[in-house]
Each structure stands twice: as structure tokens, then as C-alpha cells.
């Protein structure tokens, strides 16, 4: 730790460590000196966040969100958040260009920062909107990264609560840009993954980049959903998404046309149903959610109906919390089954390389591969157990397992008809089917499995320092030689350290 | 960026209209919001609509002495009561309440009917009953009944204890005994005369408060 600390200080004189120290120095031990929501309610983080670990919500935090972020007093609705990280991949030797494949490996870096506009606007309207600057967003041809700012999670809502001795009905409408970002439970796809994930390749195997149950459409959309929470027991939400364009283009602000997900029309429904029960210091939620999204292959081209594919996601999730100072225990479980129907053009063209050129792999005997499946099914399961003591010291263990159908379409490594398995970095071989190292998939199967262990410390309530270790037993469909170049799943095991602060 | 600015302008314009909805407002800085509305819309989330919370993190307010409730809210507002639960949850919620709102909230909860808590270990409860009724003579600790009444019902600024969550009572006794979080109360002296086991016993007894004599 001392070496890392020294390295952090050396590399980030004005960076991550300074940021953390600045945050520490800026804030007295007072309820007022907190991010926007805390300033609005005047409460400590632990009121809304279980054991102080944001973003996981307590029952009160969930009601704060569902009632439209309107509890409290209107204040300046601004907060900032920053993350500094350090990642080290177990084995970087099995690569012909480790400097690129594991860029910034073992190097502390100031990863990203966010500005939040969040809080109460009127008695019924509130907002949570995040704009994120990613220090390593774009990789240029000279192997240097450039920073970039773009819209992150956004949730604007109108809510009302009808309550008396006999009933309690919370009703609301959410305008948001990411399916399930409106959800108050942290097994929802948008919220289960929480530590911000730095972009450089050295961080590509950290827990935040491992499989999480989610929706095939991804974020940066524009959606409207209506929800109802009845007697704090039954939660139902129904919405639909479309491309974030026109007046709603601010929901994907900062993304260019090629990066903005293009949905077909407005008939891309999202639904959520959950049952919640509280008894003593315990609470339990069991729920289901799903989405059907019609997504164009090429974000910049929505003229060809043969470019239109379809995702169907159906999931179940459950969360148990025990919250009684000084203990906070959380058990989370989420499972999503995804059926992806590929577009006619994708099926016809088969696998392509990074430049869109066809990849013509053959098997080990030189025979052509099986034709592309028109559809794939993928199952992702994730479970996590966490414990926090005194809202200060915590740890967790998580399991993730992705299984699914094999498809030549998923293959980006294989046998070149003439040269065997090669990445041909210099172009000397003139191979027609170039394989991908490190991230390659030799089997065409998405199977990825592993564990993540984490310990964290919150010296003050808005700073969190953590150490994560993610260990893989399977990656891209195999335990050994998953990329065709001899790289094994365990070579991707990654140590990740981070400091995360908010103000 | 233009679109973002436009969005912001729209949001701020909306905010500027400051629509208020006094019958169902969760605004804690508007003196016109009736206390019963605040009790339903905000307080009830943790303390329950009838002042009987589900989670023992939060104290039972139902049937609590009115003067005690007023005094506590005033002390949260002035930061004179600064136990962890007080400053973590209540400083902010109380900071803009008017005296009239505080009195109205106290009226609301004092009128509610408290529900008994779950009984604990019989031996522990028996030991608690002994302390509640007779104190700890060898340490000159007075019995709880002396101030809190024979039914644990409290009087004026002496709180009702009967049916209160054991976890809450026990944590508050530790606050009295080990911190300056709740100053200027005879409980500082009283709590010093009780061991942790005795605190647990009396808290277990009070939570269930069986009425058989």
C-alpha cells in the first residue's frame, strides 16, 4: 500500500489523491456539507443509503426517490463526484502489444468526474441528472486518450403521494435516458453496478466491466415511464423508449451520431413489477422486469429495415437488507435472460472485424464454420453479499455467471484459412482472417464466470476507498485458451483500487 | 450543449414557478404546510402513519408525551440534542420547522395509539421489571417509575417508555452514559448507575411492557 500511495502521490500530484484530500478538507463533520440531496434534506448519507454505501438505498431512500426527490428544502441542486483508480491485470504477457492491450496497467489515474444537477424543483417535481467527464473516453490512433464529457444517468420526475390511515399510494412519471434508472432497488440493471469504471484497457476486467444483468438496448435513450407504489408493498412501472433526438437529444448530449443508440419508433416497452415487505430491521423485495427494444445495427444509418435487430430481456431480481446500526447486511440477486434476434444484414454478413470487414474463419481442419445463428440467447446471473459496519468499514463478495448459445457471429478469433490463428500485428503475413488477442472469442460462446471480493473504507461519509479483486474461472466461453492465443480466464484476474469522493 | 442549456432553462423556469401543493407537500421549509400533512408525507416514511414504525431504528412516537416531542424537535432544530440518530436524521428535517409546526407534529403523534413491542427473554424482562420498579439501590439508581410513571407512560418532558423499541432505548441509554449527545438531563446520572446488561434488561422489559401485575 505504501508503494501505491507513493505512486499515487507521484503521478497525481494534482490528481486523484489531491481530489480526495480536497474533499476531506472541504467538509466539516456536519450534515450540511454533503451532496445536493443531503443538503436538501439536511440528513446524513446513511438516511437514504444503506450503511452509507451509495447508491444502495434504504427504505426511506427509496421513498425519497419515488416521491420525486421532493422531500426537504429547495437548495442549489449541484453536486460533483470524482474517481481515481488503479488496476493491475494478473498476466499481461500473452499479448503482442501489452502497452496497448493493457494501457495504464498498474498506473494510478484520475479516471472520471461527474456533475450532478439533482434535487427538488417544486412540490411534485425533482431531478437526478448526471453529466460525466471521462478522462480516458477516446483512444486516438497515437495510443493516447482524450477526455470527453457526455450525458450520464438522467431521471426527471413528477410524483404525488396520496396517504391517509387506510392507504398509501405513490404515483409518478419519470422521463429518463436509461431503462431501470428510475427504479428504487439496487438489483435493477442501472444500479447494481456502482463503482464508476475507468475506461483504459487495464481496467477492462474489473468487476464493473464483468457481466451484469441488463437490457440489450443500453442507455443514452429517451424514455417515459409511469409508476405506482401501493402501500409500500406493490411496485409497478410501465414505460417505453425511443431514440434521444430532437428536444430530448440532451439525454445523449456529448455523444455523436455514431455513438447514439438508434431505436425504431417509440414501441420499445419496459416494464417492472416488484413486491416489497418490511419487518423489523429487515426488508425484502422480489421483482421482475423486462424490455423489448428494436435497435438498428449502425447508429448512423436507420434507412435500411434489414439493419434492424431486436432484444428481448426478461429478468427476476431480489434484494434483502438488514439495517440496524452498527450493522448493514445486503443480499442481492439478479438474473436476466436475453434473446437477441439479429438483423437480416447481420445474419447475411456474418462476423466482421473492427473495420467492418468480413472475418472468414475456418475450423482447425480448414473447413468452413457453421452458418450464423439468426438469434442468440444469453443468461446472466449475479449475486452479491455485502456487510458494512458503522457505515464505515465494509466488504462484499459477488458471483457472476454468463452463459449463452454459441454463434459464429460472436467469434472474433479463429483459424485463418492459410496462416492458422494469427493477429498479424505487422501485416507481414497478409492473413485474411485476423484474430483478436486478449478480448478475443475463439469459441463463439459468451460464457464468463467469476467472483469479485471487495473491502472498502469510508473515512467520512462522502469518501470511499476500496480494493477489489475480480477472479475469472471462465472468459468468452472457455477457461483456457479463450482467445486462441493461449490466454486463460485467470490471466484476466484484476486488482482494482479506487478512491471515490463526492461533494 | 445548446440543448443541455435549454433543458436547464426549462427546469429552472419550472422551479421558478415554485408550485406548491399544501395538501400533499413534502416541503420542509414552507410554514404553510399543515403539520398533519408533513407527518403523513414525510415523518410516516420512518415513524409510520400512526407513529408505530416497522423498523426499530426509529423510535415509536405514538402516544408519546406532547411536551417531550416538542422539546426533542426544538432540540434537534437547535442542535442541542446531537446523538447520532439525532444529527444523522433529524437535524435537517427539523431545521426549518416553525414552532407552530413543531407543536402540530407533537399533537399529531401524541394522539396516536402505541402498539406493544415483541417480548424478549423472560428472565431478562423480569430483571428489567425489577429495575423499572425498584431501581438499583446499591448504586442509588432511582427506579424508572419515579419519573416515567407506573405505566411507563411519562409525564410532560419525561417521555413515555412503554412499548418503545428496546434497540432505541438501549442506544439512548448508551448516549446518556457515554456521550454528551443529550446534555442537561437527569438521565446522564441515572444511566451511569446501570451496567450494559441492566440497560438491556430494562429496555427488553419496556419494549413489551406486559401489564400483568
Interface residues (C-beta under 8 A of the other chain):
Chain A: X31 X32 X38 X41 X42 X43 X44 X46 X47 X59 X60 X63 X64 X67 X70 X71 X72 X73 X74 X117 X120 X121 X122 X123 X124 X125 X127 X131 X151 X156 X160 X161 X162 X163 X164 X165 X168 X247 X249 X250 X253 X278 X279 X280 X281 X323 X324 X325
Chain B: X1 X3 X4 X6 X7 X8 X11 X14 X15 X17 X18 X19 X20 X21 X24 X25 X26 X27 X28 X29 X40 X41 X42 X44 X45 X46 X49 X50 X54 X55 X56 X57 X84 X85 X87 X88 X89 X91 X92 X93 X95 X96 X167 X171
